[in-house]
């Protein structure tokens, strides 16, 4: 059984590396073509950024593969020899916490390079060392308090029930729902500054849009995302009473009212089409499959790792091998997601206009330096959103005949 997991991880590593090299070659060829969607300078810059990201991904994949070999070769058994604790749940908490912390420390150089080198080079990151340290400390506290509590609880379930994987699935699924409910509150209290929109005209337009669709929320907020990153984004956060509309301050600054409403109309399309519930359902099915597999692993697998078939080992093995299963399910999940995005585009364009949505997507692509072309196989496996070329085609716009000046210089019938 262990051999099957190792072979699967090797295939996962090889395929990830191959697709990254393939994507780099594709972008290099596309880079010399006539620019589409982006203006000429942004087109070249976006291509360079995409290539550098893939090069970093290749290095990261090699590094992760080495860590994988080290962990299954002797790392897990060595850590087990250090954590000599009789209590099963305390041992699980200490063992898994150390496993996660060690992995985080070992992969920290890639995070630092991406944040302070790559993303600063292309004008995205505004992160300072002080803010990075502050965020890391807060995240660490949350992990040690709540993460350890979850590990202790799942350890208790594993030790108490013969069919623990069923109850473990129910518990973790409930935890994920709770996290989604509390996420905007935690972000507000510990990381970001949420404020009511200062533009009352825009706020009124958004409230009217929400009422038109029947979306009830706790309010419309602007978040100071620019203190960390200059990219544009918006999202509907929370569940139930914690639902809220969150606009990055960068988005409010760069987009016109009509464009903002078009973006929110797209997001409301996900709500109206039931995509949130669909995603929760898909996540539940995937998690159930994971728990069914890892809840019925033979003792031989743990013996092969020089571990005991106990809660600490089950959780560690789950964390090491679950990315493999996620990878093989990724094409199906991505395909469903892309289908939902097309439907949300159609809904959003009907709420506003197709021109406003296209204009907003153009600005998002240019500001976020999103290269518009990718290899079809790369899209099939990794893209949760359809390429802009295809999205524009569905909206009735041919990117080869798209007049960027028309959108950049468009006049609007309201005052910002």
C-alpha positions as CSV (number, residue, x, y, z in Angstrom):
1,X,0.0,0.0,0.0
2,X,2.8,2.4,0.9
3,X,4.4,1.7,-2.5
4,X,1.2,2.7,-4.3
5,X,1.2,6.1,-2.4
6,X,4.9,6.7,-3.2
7,X,4.3,5.9,-6.9
8,X,1.3,8.2,-7.0
9,X,3.3,11.0,-5.4
10,X,6.1,10.5,-8.0
11,X,3.6,10.7,-10.8
12,X,2.1,13.8,-9.2
13,X,5.6,15.4,-9.0
14,X,6.5,14.5,-12.5
15,X,3.2,15.8,-14.0
16,X,3.4,19.1,-12.0
17,X,7.0,19.6,-13.2
18,X,6.2,18.7,-16.8
19,X,3.1,21.0,-17.0
20,X,5.2,23.9,-15.6
21,X,7.9,23.5,-18.2
22,X,5.2,23.1,-20.9
23,X,3.5,26.3,-19.7
24,X,6.7,28.2,-19.7
25,X,7.4,27.2,-23.3
26,X,3.8,28.0,-24.3
27,X,4.0,31.5,-22.8
28,X,7.4,32.2,-24.4
29,X,5.9,31.4,-27.8
30,X,2.7,33.5,-27.1
31,X,4.8,36.4,-25.8
32,X,5.9,37.3,-29.4
33,X,2.3,37.3,-30.7
34,X,0.2,40.4,-31.1
35,X,-1.0,41.4,-27.6
36,X,-4.6,40.7,-26.7
37,X,-6.7,41.9,-23.7
38,X,-3.7,43.6,-22.1
39,X,-1.9,46.7,-23.5
40,X,1.5,46.0,-25.1
41,X,3.7,46.8,-22.0
42,X,1.4,44.9,-19.6
43,X,1.3,42.0,-22.0
44,X,5.0,41.5,-21.9
45,X,5.2,42.1,-18.2
46,X,2.5,39.7,-17.5
47,X,4.2,37.0,-19.6
48,X,7.5,37.5,-17.7
49,X,5.6,37.3,-14.4
50,X,3.8,34.1,-15.4
51,X,7.1,32.6,-16.5
52,X,8.9,33.5,-13.2
53,X,6.0,32.1,-11.2
54,X,6.3,28.8,-13.0
55,X,10.0,28.7,-12.5
56,X,9.4,29.2,-8.8
57,X,6.8,26.5,-8.9
58,X,9.3,24.0,-10.4
59,X,11.8,24.8,-7.7
60,X,9.2,24.4,-5.1
61,X,8.0,21.1,-6.6
62,X,11.6,19.7,-6.5
63,X,12.0,20.9,-2.9
64,X,8.6,19.4,-1.8
65,X,9.6,16.1,-3.4
66,X,12.9,16.0,-1.5
67,X,11.0,16.8,1.8
68,X,8.5,14.0,1.0
69,X,11.3,11.5,0.6
70,X,13.0,12.7,3.8
71,X,9.7,12.5,5.8
72,X,8.7,9.0,4.7
73,X,12.4,7.8,4.7
74,X,13.2,8.7,8.3
75,X,11.7,12.0,9.3
76,X,8.4,10.7,10.6
77,X,10.0,7.8,12.6
78,X,12.7,10.2,13.9
79,X,10.1,12.7,15.1
80,X,8.1,9.8,16.6
81,X,11.2,8.8,18.6
82,X,11.5,12.3,20.0
83,X,7.8,12.6,21.1
84,X,7.5,10.0,23.8
85,X,4.2,10.8,25.4
86,X,1.8,8.2,26.8
87,X,-1.4,10.2,26.3
88,X,-2.7,9.5,22.8
89,X,-4.3,12.9,22.2
90,X,-1.4,15.0,23.7
91,X,1.1,13.0,21.6
92,X,-1.0,13.7,18.5
93,X,-1.2,17.4,19.2
94,X,2.6,17.7,19.9
95,X,3.6,15.4,17.0
96,X,1.3,17.0,14.4
97,X,2.1,20.6,15.6
98,X,5.8,19.9,15.3
99,X,5.3,18.3,11.9
100,X,3.5,21.4,10.6
101,X,5.9,23.9,12.2
102,X,8.9,22.1,10.8
103,X,7.4,22.0,7.3
104,X,6.5,25.7,7.6
105,X,10.1,26.6,8.6
106,X,11.6,24.5,5.8
107,X,9.3,26.1,3.1
108,X,9.5,29.6,4.5
109,X,12.3,30.7,2.0
110,X,9.9,30.2,-0.9
111,X,7.2,32.3,0.8
112,X,9.7,35.1,1.6
113,X,11.1,35.1,-2.0
114,X,7.6,35.2,-3.5
115,X,6.4,38.0,-1.2
116,X,9.5,40.2,-0.9
117,X,11.2,39.5,-4.2
118,X,9.0,38.3,-7.0
119,X,5.7,40.1,-6.1
120,X,7.6,43.3,-5.2
121,X,9.4,43.2,-8.5
122,X,6.2,43.3,-10.4
123,X,4.6,45.9,-8.2
124,X,2.2,43.7,-6.3
125,X,3.5,43.3,-2.7
126,X,3.4,46.1,-0.2
127,X,4.3,43.8,2.6
128,X,6.8,45.0,5.1
129,X,8.9,42.8,7.3
130,X,7.1,44.1,10.4
131,X,3.7,43.3,9.0
132,X,4.9,39.9,7.8
133,X,6.1,39.1,11.3
134,X,2.9,40.4,12.9
135,X,0.8,38.3,10.5
136,X,2.9,35.3,11.2
137,X,2.6,35.6,15.0
138,X,-1.2,36.0,14.8
139,X,-1.5,33.1,12.4
140,X,0.7,31.0,14.7
141,X,-1.5,31.8,17.7
142,X,-4.6,30.8,15.9
143,X,-3.0,27.6,14.7
144,X,-1.7,26.6,18.2
145,X,-5.0,27.4,19.9
146,X,-7.7,26.3,17.4
147,X,-5.6,23.9,15.3
148,X,-4.4,22.0,18.4
149,X,-8.0,21.8,19.6
150,X,-9.1,20.3,16.3
151,X,-6.2,17.8,16.4
152,X,-7.1,16.8,19.9
153,X,-10.7,16.3,19.0
154,X,-10.0,14.2,15.9
155,X,-7.6,12.1,17.9
156,X,-10.3,11.4,20.5
157,X,-12.7,10.4,17.7
158,X,-10.1,8.1,16.1
159,X,-9.5,6.4,19.5
160,X,-13.1,6.1,20.5
161,X,-14.9,4.7,17.4
162,X,-14.2,1.8,15.1
163,X,-15.7,3.6,12.2
164,X,-14.0,6.8,13.3
165,X,-13.6,8.0,9.7
166,X,-17.3,8.6,9.4
167,X,-17.5,10.7,12.6
168,X,-14.2,12.3,11.8
169,X,-15.6,13.5,8.5
170,X,-18.7,14.9,10.2
171,X,-16.6,16.7,12.7
172,X,-14.1,18.2,10.2
173,X,-16.9,19.2,7.8
174,X,-18.7,21.0,10.6
175,X,-15.4,22.8,11.5
176,X,-14.9,23.9,7.9
177,X,-18.5,25.3,7.9
178,X,-17.8,27.1,11.2
179,X,-14.5,28.6,9.8
180,X,-16.3,29.9,6.8
181,X,-18.9,31.6,9.0
182,X,-16.2,33.1,11.3
183,X,-13.7,34.0,8.6
184,X,-14.7,37.6,7.9
185,X,-15.0,38.2,11.7
186,X,-11.5,36.8,12.3
187,X,-10.1,38.8,9.4
188,X,-11.7,42.0,10.8
189,X,-10.6,41.5,14.3
190,X,-7.0,40.3,13.8
191,X,-5.7,41.1,10.3
192,X,-7.6,43.7,8.3
193,X,-9.5,46.9,8.8
194,X,-13.1,46.6,7.6
195,X,-14.9,49.9,7.1
196,X,-18.3,50.8,5.8
197,X,-18.0,52.3,2.3
198,X,-17.3,56.0,2.4
199,X,-18.9,56.4,-1.1
200,X,-22.5,56.5,-0.1
201,X,-23.7,56.7,-3.7
202,X,-21.9,53.4,-4.5
203,X,-23.1,51.8,-1.2
204,X,-26.7,52.6,-2.1
205,X,-26.3,51.2,-5.6
206,X,-24.8,48.0,-4.2
207,X,-27.6,47.7,-1.6
208,X,-30.2,48.1,-4.4
209,X,-28.4,45.4,-6.4
210,X,-28.4,43.0,-3.4
211,X,-32.1,43.6,-2.7
212,X,-32.9,43.0,-6.4
213,X,-31.3,39.5,-6.2
214,X,-32.6,38.8,-2.6
215,X,-29.1,38.6,-1.1
216,X,-29.2,39.5,2.6
217,X,-25.9,40.5,4.2
218,X,-24.6,42.2,7.3
219,X,-23.3,45.1,5.2
220,X,-20.9,46.3,2.4
221,X,-17.4,46.8,3.5
222,X,-14.1,48.1,2.1
223,X,-10.9,46.4,3.4
224,X,-7.4,47.9,3.5
225,X,-5.9,45.1,1.3
226,X,-3.4,47.5,-0.3
227,X,-1.3,47.4,2.8
228,X,-0.3,43.9,1.7
229,X,-0.9,43.7,-2.0
230,X,-2.0,46.0,-4.9
231,X,-4.1,43.4,-6.7
232,X,-7.8,43.9,-7.2
233,X,-10.4,41.6,-5.7
234,X,-13.9,41.4,-4.1
235,X,-15.7,38.6,-2.4
236,X,-18.8,37.6,-0.4
237,X,-17.5,36.4,2.9
238,X,-19.2,34.4,5.7
239,X,-22.3,32.3,6.0
240,X,-25.7,33.1,7.6
241,X,-25.6,36.1,9.9
242,X,-21.9,36.8,9.1
243,X,-22.4,37.2,5.3
244,X,-20.9,40.4,4.0
245,X,-19.8,42.0,0.8
246,X,-16.1,42.8,0.9
247,X,-14.4,45.1,-1.6
248,X,-10.6,45.5,-1.7
249,X,-9.7,49.2,-1.4
250,X,-7.7,48.8,-4.6
251,X,-10.9,47.6,-6.5
252,X,-12.9,50.6,-5.2
253,X,-10.1,52.9,-6.4
254,X,-9.6,51.5,-9.9
255,X,-13.1,50.5,-11.0
256,X,-16.0,52.8,-11.9
257,X,-19.4,52.3,-10.2
258,X,-20.9,50.4,-13.2
259,X,-17.8,48.1,-13.4
260,X,-18.0,47.4,-9.6
261,X,-21.7,46.5,-9.9
262,X,-20.9,44.2,-12.8
263,X,-18.2,42.4,-10.8
264,X,-20.6,42.1,-7.8
265,X,-23.3,41.0,-10.3
266,X,-21.0,38.1,-11.3
267,X,-20.5,37.2,-7.7
268,X,-24.2,37.3,-7.0
269,X,-24.6,35.0,-9.9
270,X,-22.8,32.3,-7.9
271,X,-25.3,33.0,-5.0
272,X,-28.4,32.9,-7.3
273,X,-27.2,29.7,-9.1
274,X,-26.6,27.9,-5.8
275,X,-22.9,27.6,-6.5
276,X,-21.9,28.1,-2.9
277,X,-24.1,25.2,-1.8
278,X,-22.8,23.1,-4.8
279,X,-19.2,23.8,-3.7
280,X,-19.9,22.8,-0.1
281,X,-21.5,19.6,-1.5
282,X,-18.5,18.9,-3.7
283,X,-16.1,19.6,-0.8
284,X,-18.2,17.2,1.4
285,X,-18.0,14.4,-1.2
286,X,-14.3,14.8,-1.7
287,X,-13.6,14.9,2.1
288,X,-15.8,11.8,2.6
289,X,-13.7,10.0,0.0
290,X,-10.5,11.1,1.7
291,X,-11.7,10.0,5.1
292,X,-12.9,6.6,3.7
293,X,-9.5,6.0,2.3
294,X,-7.3,7.1,5.2
295,X,-9.7,5.6,7.7
296,X,-9.1,2.1,6.3
297,X,-5.3,2.0,5.8
298,X,-3.7,-1.3,6.6
299,X,-1.2,-1.6,9.5
300,X,1.5,-2.6,6.9
301,X,1.6,1.0,5.6
302,X,2.4,2.4,9.1
303,X,4.9,-0.4,9.7
304,X,6.6,0.6,6.4
305,X,7.0,4.1,7.9
306,X,8.1,2.7,11.3
307,X,5.1,4.2,13.0
308,X,2.2,2.8,15.0
309,X,-1.3,2.9,13.7
310,X,-2.4,5.5,16.1
311,X,-4.0,9.0,15.9
312,X,-0.8,11.0,15.5
313,X,0.4,8.8,12.6
314,X,-3.0,8.7,10.9
315,X,-3.2,12.5,10.9
316,X,0.4,12.9,9.6
317,X,-0.1,10.4,6.8
318,X,-3.3,12.1,5.9
319,X,-1.5,15.5,5.6
320,X,1.4,14.0,3.6
321,X,-0.7,12.1,1.0
322,X,-3.9,14.0,0.7
323,X,-2.5,16.5,-1.9
324,X,-2.1,13.5,-4.2
325,X,-5.8,12.6,-4.1
326,X,-6.7,16.3,-4.5
327,X,-4.5,16.5,-7.6
328,X,-6.3,13.6,-9.3
329,X,-9.7,15.1,-8.5
330,X,-8.6,18.6,-9.6
331,X,-9.6,18.3,-13.3
332,X,-13.2,17.4,-12.4
333,X,-13.5,20.1,-9.8
334,X,-11.9,22.7,-12.1
335,X,-14.3,21.8,-14.9
336,X,-17.3,22.2,-12.7
337,X,-15.9,25.6,-11.5
338,X,-15.3,26.9,-15.0
339,X,-18.9,26.0,-15.9
340,X,-20.2,27.9,-12.9
341,X,-18.1,30.9,-13.9
342,X,-19.7,31.1,-17.3
343,X,-23.1,31.0,-15.8
344,X,-22.1,33.7,-13.3
345,X,-20.8,35.9,-16.1
346,X,-24.2,35.6,-17.9
347,X,-26.1,36.4,-14.7
348,X,-23.8,39.4,-14.0
349,X,-24.0,40.8,-17.5
350,X,-27.8,40.6,-17.4
351,X,-27.9,42.6,-14.1
352,X,-25.7,45.3,-15.5
353,X,-24.4,45.2,-19.1
354,X,-22.0,43.0,-21.0
355,X,-19.9,46.1,-21.8
356,X,-19.5,46.9,-18.1
357,X,-18.5,43.4,-17.2
358,X,-16.0,43.2,-20.1
359,X,-14.6,46.6,-19.1
360,X,-14.2,45.4,-15.5
361,X,-12.5,42.2,-16.5
362,X,-10.1,44.1,-18.7
363,X,-9.1,46.3,-15.8
364,X,-8.7,43.4,-13.5
365,X,-6.5,41.6,-16.0
366,X,-4.3,44.6,-16.6
367,X,-4.0,45.6,-13.0
368,X,-3.3,42.0,-11.8
369,X,-1.0,41.4,-14.8
370,X,-2.8,38.2,-15.7
371,X,-1.4,36.7,-18.9
372,X,-4.4,35.9,-21.1
373,X,-3.0,32.7,-22.8
374,X,-2.2,29.3,-21.3
375,X,-1.6,25.8,-22.6
376,X,-4.9,23.8,-23.0
377,X,-3.6,21.0,-20.7
378,X,-2.6,23.5,-18.1
379,X,-6.1,25.1,-18.2
380,X,-7.7,21.7,-18.0
381,X,-5.9,20.8,-14.7
382,X,-5.4,24.0,-12.9
383,X,-7.8,26.7,-14.1
384,X,-10.8,27.2,-11.8
385,X,-11.9,30.1,-14.0
386,X,-12.1,30.0,-17.8
387,X,-9.5,32.0,-19.7
388,X,-10.5,35.5,-20.4
389,X,-10.4,34.8,-24.2
390,X,-13.2,32.2,-23.7
391,X,-15.2,34.4,-21.2
392,X,-15.2,37.3,-23.7
393,X,-16.3,35.0,-26.5
394,X,-19.2,33.8,-24.4
395,X,-20.1,37.4,-23.8
396,X,-20.1,38.1,-27.5
397,X,-16.7,39.8,-27.8
398,X,-13.8,38.8,-30.0
399,X,-10.5,39.6,-28.3
400,X,-8.7,40.0,-31.6
401,X,-11.1,42.8,-32.5
402,X,-11.4,44.3,-29.0
403,X,-10.7,48.0,-29.0
404,X,-9.0,48.6,-25.6
405,X,-9.1,52.4,-26.1
406,X,-12.8,52.3,-26.3
407,X,-13.0,50.7,-22.8
408,X,-10.1,52.8,-21.3
409,X,-11.6,56.1,-22.5
410,X,-15.2,55.2,-22.0
411,X,-17.4,58.0,-20.5
412,X,-19.9,57.3,-17.8
413,X,-23.1,59.0,-16.8
414,X,-22.2,59.4,-13.1
415,X,-19.6,61.2,-11.1
416,X,-17.1,59.3,-8.9
